[in-house]
Each structure stands twice: as C-alpha cells, then as structure tokens.
C-alpha cells in the first residue's frame, strides 16, 4: 500500500508538472491524456513481463549427475582432547556443518567409528538430516576400545563393491570419502584395504585433527583419562596413517588446528571432483512468454515518443 501511494503521488506530481509544460508549449489536453494512457499501459506490460508469464509446457531433456560424499568421523575418546579448542570433535563438527552446506546436488552419508564402525546416516540428498546427525555426535556413541581406521573403510568398501541390479545398469557414481580423525590407529594392516579401495576408484580425503604436542583427555568429573600406571594419557596427532590413506587413493590430506584450517582447500578439491552422469530424462517445463508483453510495451513506448515529438514540433 505504501508503494502504491508513492506511485500515485509521483504520477500526480508528474501530471501537474506536465500540465505546466504543456501550457507553455500550447499543447492540447487530449494529447496529454493519450500520452498518460500509453505510459500506464506500457508500465503494466513491463510489470507483466517482469513477472514471467507462462503459457503451455515443453519437454526438455535433463541430465542428472553427481557424486557421493561419505563423511567418516572419529568419535573415540581421544577426540575429546582440548589441544584444538574447544575440543577436537566439536571443532570438527562445526567445520563439517559448513562443508555439508556446499553440496546441495550430491548425496552425503555419515559413518562414525572408534573401536567399531556404524553408518549413522545413509546416503541422502537431505542436507538438513546430515547436519542434524553431525550435531549429535558424541564420543559416547560407541563402546570404548582401541581405535581402528580399517573398520570404517571396510564397511564402506562393502557398499561400494555391491554389484548393480539388472534393472539399474547405470554406472557407479563418483565417490569421495572424507576421514576426520586424530590418526590414532590401533587396528590391523591397512594395505589390503587400500588396494581394494584403489580398485573402486573412490578417493579418500583425510583431515588430521590435533597437534603434535597433543593434549590430555578430560572426563566428565573434571579429571583426566589415565593409563595402567595411573598417569594422564597424552593423545597426539598421528599423521602417518592419514597421509597414507590420501596418497594411495589420489585424495588429499588437510590439517585442522587452532592455527590452521585445511577445510578450505579440501572443499575446493571435493567440488572440483567430477560427478558421474546417472541418467537423461525428459521433464515438462513451463514456457516463459515474457517476450510478448515486453514487445508490446516497447511498441507503446515508441509510439509515445513519436507522439511527443509530433506535439512539440514547431
């Protein structure tokens, strides 16, 4: 209503100003009336063109392509260490939330691991669901025990090597694995798993969370986790397994500390990774007919200019 009142006020001011000029030029009132009508109609047509009127539909081919991004997050007790503020896990959660928002056209999944590995969220296009699962990550999700990087990799390897059904001959999608961990691995030899991952074509991107100096692992009662001798456990970043994972699969290693955030370059590498075409399908698209009211408006404006030139011609 305020905009309408402002427009009417401007029109009234323009009409009075035009009346004074017309009196000086000796123009007839009916000429001014025709010009006002032409301008109002042309303005309405321009507004209609801007709204994009649609009439009818046309069939257009659409090619869908994308990639699968699996997020593998370490939720072992060592991720509660505070050498990366506020804790390793909380800092990783914040960065993963931002990362998920950058993949609106790709499927994302979430796997948590420690002494074992569990699919927390299967592959989905629902960003909000993945972010909700990331927000609920805690180091108490899995039973306590020695951390293994092999368990989550083998879990995803079993999903990547599932043969396609006869009714779905589509090629396998491009797959990226983002492993977020402090690198403390007490599992078995990763070499056979890495060879199998290499054959699938999946790329593993790793993020090392922590520092070489390390930090203590706090407990809920204010004390720290201790070893068998009663000394506080000092957990440190182990880059070796993470570097090996990235190097053997054509991925990339990044570091996350208080001074360095490698998620930026990692995100750019993931976005540069080409998706695999899934299918080509035909969809009905509404035909935008803005050209017709736009052409009519331009014609009326040209007529109004011609009328103006004719009126003021001596």
C-alpha positions as CSV (number, residue, x, y, z in Angstrom):
1,X,0.0,0.0,0.0
2,X,2.9,2.4,0.8
3,X,4.4,1.7,-2.6
4,X,1.1,2.2,-4.4
5,X,0.6,5.5,-2.5
6,X,4.1,6.6,-3.5
7,X,3.5,5.7,-7.2
8,X,0.2,7.6,-7.2
9,X,1.8,10.6,-5.6
10,X,4.6,10.6,-8.2
11,X,2.0,10.3,-11.0
12,X,0.1,13.3,-9.7
13,X,3.2,15.4,-9.4
14,X,4.2,14.4,-12.9
15,X,0.8,15.3,-14.3
16,X,0.8,18.7,-12.7
17,X,4.4,19.4,-14.0
18,X,3.4,18.2,-17.4
19,X,0.4,20.4,-17.4
20,X,2.6,23.5,-16.8
21,X,4.9,22.5,-19.6
22,X,2.0,21.8,-22.0
23,X,0.6,25.2,-21.3
24,X,3.9,26.8,-22.2
25,X,4.1,24.8,-25.4
26,X,0.5,25.3,-26.3
27,X,-0.3,21.6,-26.3
28,X,-3.9,20.3,-26.2
29,X,-5.1,18.4,-23.0
30,X,-6.3,15.4,-25.1
31,X,-2.7,14.9,-26.3
32,X,-1.5,14.7,-22.7
33,X,-4.3,12.2,-21.9
34,X,-3.2,9.9,-24.7
35,X,0.4,10.0,-23.6
36,X,-0.7,9.2,-20.0
37,X,-2.7,6.2,-21.2
38,X,0.2,4.9,-23.3
39,X,2.6,5.2,-20.4
40,X,0.3,3.5,-17.9
41,X,-0.4,0.6,-20.3
42,X,3.3,0.2,-21.2
43,X,4.2,0.2,-17.5
44,X,1.7,-2.5,-16.8
45,X,3.0,-4.6,-19.7
46,X,6.6,-4.2,-18.4
47,X,5.5,-5.4,-15.0
48,X,3.8,-8.4,-16.5
49,X,6.9,-9.2,-18.5
50,X,9.0,-9.0,-15.3
51,X,6.7,-11.5,-13.6
52,X,7.5,-14.0,-16.3
53,X,4.0,-15.2,-17.5
54,X,3.9,-18.9,-18.6
55,X,1.6,-20.5,-21.1
56,X,1.9,-24.1,-22.1
57,X,4.7,-26.6,-21.4
58,X,7.5,-28.1,-23.4
59,X,9.5,-31.3,-23.0
60,X,13.2,-30.8,-22.3
61,X,16.0,-33.4,-21.7
62,X,17.7,-33.1,-18.3
63,X,20.9,-34.9,-17.4
64,X,21.4,-35.6,-13.7
65,X,25.0,-36.0,-12.4
66,X,26.5,-36.0,-9.0
67,X,28.8,-37.7,-6.6
68,X,28.6,-39.5,-3.3
69,X,30.5,-38.0,-0.3
70,X,30.9,-40.1,2.8
71,X,31.9,-38.4,6.0
72,X,33.9,-40.8,8.3
73,X,34.2,-39.2,11.7
74,X,36.3,-40.5,14.6
75,X,34.3,-40.5,17.8
76,X,36.9,-42.2,20.0
77,X,37.7,-40.8,23.5
78,X,40.8,-39.1,22.2
79,X,38.6,-36.7,20.2
80,X,37.7,-35.0,23.5
81,X,41.2,-33.7,23.8
82,X,41.4,-29.9,24.1
83,X,44.6,-29.2,22.1
84,X,42.2,-28.0,19.4
85,X,39.6,-25.7,21.0
86,X,37.1,-26.3,22.3
87,X,37.7,-30.0,21.6
88,X,38.8,-31.9,18.6
89,X,35.3,-33.3,18.0
90,X,33.4,-30.0,18.5
91,X,35.8,-28.2,16.1
92,X,35.4,-30.9,13.5
93,X,31.6,-30.8,13.9
94,X,31.5,-27.1,13.1
95,X,33.6,-27.4,10.0
96,X,31.6,-30.4,8.8
97,X,28.4,-28.5,9.1
98,X,29.7,-25.8,6.8
99,X,31.1,-28.5,4.4
100,X,27.7,-30.2,4.1
101,X,26.0,-27.0,3.1
102,X,28.2,-26.7,0.0
103,X,26.9,-29.9,-1.7
104,X,23.2,-29.3,-2.5
105,X,23.2,-31.6,-5.6
106,X,25.2,-34.5,-4.2
107,X,24.4,-37.4,-1.8
108,X,26.0,-37.4,1.6
109,X,26.4,-40.1,4.2
110,X,27.8,-40.3,7.7
111,X,29.8,-43.0,9.3
112,X,31.1,-42.9,12.9
113,X,34.0,-45.1,14.1
114,X,36.2,-45.8,17.1
115,X,36.6,-49.4,18.2
116,X,34.0,-50.3,15.6
117,X,32.2,-48.5,12.7
118,X,28.5,-47.7,12.3
119,X,26.6,-46.0,9.5
120,X,25.0,-43.1,11.3
121,X,23.2,-41.7,8.2
122,X,22.9,-43.5,4.9
123,X,23.4,-41.6,1.6
124,X,20.8,-38.9,1.2
125,X,20.2,-35.6,-0.6
126,X,18.7,-34.2,2.6
127,X,21.4,-31.7,3.9
128,X,19.4,-30.9,7.0
129,X,19.3,-34.6,8.1
130,X,23.0,-35.0,7.7
131,X,23.7,-31.8,9.6
132,X,21.3,-33.0,12.4
133,X,23.3,-36.2,12.7
134,X,26.6,-34.3,12.8
135,X,25.3,-32.1,15.6
136,X,24.5,-35.1,17.7
137,X,28.0,-36.7,17.5
138,X,29.5,-37.6,20.9
139,X,32.4,-39.7,21.9
140,X,30.0,-41.9,23.9
141,X,28.2,-43.1,20.8
142,X,30.3,-46.3,20.5
143,X,31.8,-48.7,23.1
144,X,35.2,-47.8,24.4
145,X,38.2,-49.6,22.9
146,X,41.2,-49.2,20.6
147,X,40.5,-47.1,17.5
148,X,40.7,-48.7,14.1
149,X,40.7,-47.0,10.7
150,X,40.2,-50.3,9.0
151,X,36.7,-50.9,10.3
152,X,35.0,-47.8,8.6
153,X,37.0,-48.3,5.4
154,X,35.9,-52.0,5.1
155,X,32.3,-51.0,6.0
156,X,32.2,-48.6,3.0
157,X,34.1,-50.9,0.8
158,X,31.4,-53.5,1.2
159,X,28.9,-50.9,0.0
160,X,31.0,-49.7,-2.9
161,X,31.5,-53.1,-4.3
162,X,27.9,-54.2,-4.4
163,X,27.1,-55.3,-7.9
164,X,24.3,-53.2,-9.7
165,X,21.0,-54.9,-10.2
166,X,19.8,-56.0,-13.7
167,X,17.2,-53.2,-13.7
168,X,19.7,-50.5,-13.0
169,X,22.5,-50.5,-15.5
170,X,23.7,-47.0,-14.5
171,X,27.4,-46.7,-14.0
172,X,28.7,-46.3,-10.4
173,X,28.7,-42.8,-9.1
174,X,31.9,-40.9,-8.3
175,X,32.7,-41.4,-4.6
176,X,34.7,-39.4,-2.1
177,X,35.5,-40.4,1.5
178,X,36.3,-37.7,4.0
179,X,38.0,-39.2,7.1
180,X,38.2,-36.8,10.1
181,X,40.4,-38.3,12.8
182,X,43.4,-37.7,15.0
183,X,45.1,-40.6,13.3
184,X,45.5,-42.8,16.3
185,X,45.1,-46.3,14.7
186,X,45.4,-49.5,16.7
187,X,43.9,-51.7,14.1
188,X,45.4,-54.1,11.6
189,X,47.5,-53.5,8.4
190,X,45.6,-51.1,6.0
191,X,47.5,-52.2,2.9
192,X,44.9,-54.8,1.6
193,X,42.0,-52.4,2.3
194,X,43.8,-49.6,0.4
195,X,44.4,-51.8,-2.6
196,X,40.7,-52.7,-2.7
197,X,39.7,-49.0,-2.4
198,X,42.0,-48.1,-5.2
199,X,40.2,-50.6,-7.5
200,X,36.8,-49.0,-6.8
201,X,38.0,-45.5,-7.9
202,X,37.0,-43.9,-4.6
203,X,39.1,-41.1,-3.4
204,X,39.9,-40.7,0.3
205,X,40.4,-37.2,1.7
206,X,41.8,-37.1,5.3
207,X,41.7,-34.4,7.9
208,X,44.1,-34.6,10.8
209,X,42.6,-33.0,14.0
210,X,45.0,-32.3,16.7
211,X,48.6,-31.3,17.3
212,X,52.0,-33.0,17.6
213,X,52.3,-31.8,21.2
214,X,48.9,-33.4,21.9
215,X,46.7,-32.9,25.0
216,X,45.0,-34.7,27.8
217,X,41.6,-36.4,27.6
218,X,39.2,-34.8,30.1
219,X,36.5,-36.8,31.9
220,X,33.0,-35.6,33.0
221,X,34.1,-35.4,36.6
222,X,36.9,-32.9,35.8
223,X,39.8,-35.4,36.0
224,X,41.7,-36.9,33.0
225,X,41.8,-40.4,31.4
226,X,44.8,-42.3,32.9
227,X,46.8,-45.3,31.7
228,X,47.5,-48.5,33.6
229,X,50.2,-46.8,35.6
230,X,47.9,-44.0,36.7
231,X,49.4,-41.3,34.5
232,X,47.3,-39.0,32.5
233,X,47.1,-40.1,28.8
234,X,48.6,-37.7,26.3
235,X,47.0,-38.1,22.9
236,X,48.8,-36.8,19.9
237,X,48.0,-36.3,16.2
238,X,49.3,-39.2,14.1
239,X,49.6,-38.0,10.5
240,X,51.2,-41.2,9.1
241,X,48.0,-43.3,8.5
242,X,46.1,-40.3,7.3
243,X,48.8,-39.3,4.8
244,X,48.9,-42.9,3.6
245,X,45.2,-43.1,3.0
246,X,45.2,-39.9,1.0
247,X,48.3,-40.7,-1.1
248,X,47.2,-44.2,-2.1
249,X,43.8,-43.2,-3.3
250,X,44.5,-39.9,-5.1
251,X,43.0,-37.8,-2.3
252,X,44.3,-35.0,-0.2
253,X,45.4,-34.5,3.4
254,X,44.5,-31.5,5.4
255,X,45.2,-30.4,9.0
256,X,42.8,-28.8,11.5
257,X,44.3,-27.0,14.4
258,X,43.8,-23.7,16.3
259,X,46.3,-22.1,13.8
260,X,45.5,-23.9,10.6
261,X,42.2,-24.9,8.9
262,X,42.6,-27.2,5.9
263,X,38.9,-27.5,5.2
264,X,39.0,-24.6,2.6
265,X,41.5,-26.4,0.2
266,X,39.8,-29.7,0.9
267,X,36.4,-28.3,0.0
268,X,37.7,-26.9,-3.3
269,X,39.2,-30.3,-4.2
270,X,35.9,-32.0,-3.5
271,X,33.9,-29.5,-5.6
272,X,36.4,-29.9,-8.5
273,X,35.8,-33.7,-8.5
274,X,33.6,-34.5,-11.5
275,X,30.4,-36.3,-10.8
276,X,29.2,-39.3,-12.8
277,X,26.2,-38.9,-15.1
278,X,23.3,-41.0,-13.8
279,X,20.6,-40.7,-16.4
280,X,19.0,-38.5,-19.0
281,X,15.2,-38.0,-18.5
282,X,12.6,-35.7,-20.0
283,X,10.8,-33.2,-17.9
284,X,7.9,-30.8,-18.6
285,X,9.0,-27.2,-18.4
286,X,6.6,-24.2,-18.5
287,X,7.2,-21.9,-21.4
288,X,8.0,-18.3,-20.3
289,X,6.1,-15.9,-22.6
290,X,7.6,-12.7,-21.3
291,X,8.6,-11.7,-24.8
292,X,5.1,-10.8,-25.9
293,X,4.2,-8.2,-23.2
294,X,7.8,-6.8,-23.4
295,X,7.5,-6.3,-27.2
296,X,4.0,-4.7,-26.7
297,X,5.4,-2.4,-24.0
298,X,8.4,-1.3,-26.2
299,X,6.0,-0.6,-29.1
300,X,3.8,1.6,-26.9
301,X,6.8,3.5,-25.6
302,X,8.0,4.1,-29.1
303,X,4.5,5.3,-30.0
304,X,4.6,7.6,-27.0
305,X,8.0,9.0,-28.1
306,X,6.6,9.6,-31.6
307,X,3.6,11.4,-30.2
308,X,5.8,13.6,-28.0
309,X,8.0,14.6,-31.0
310,X,4.8,15.4,-33.0
311,X,3.4,17.6,-30.2
312,X,6.4,19.7,-29.5
313,X,7.4,20.1,-33.2
314,X,7.2,23.8,-34.1
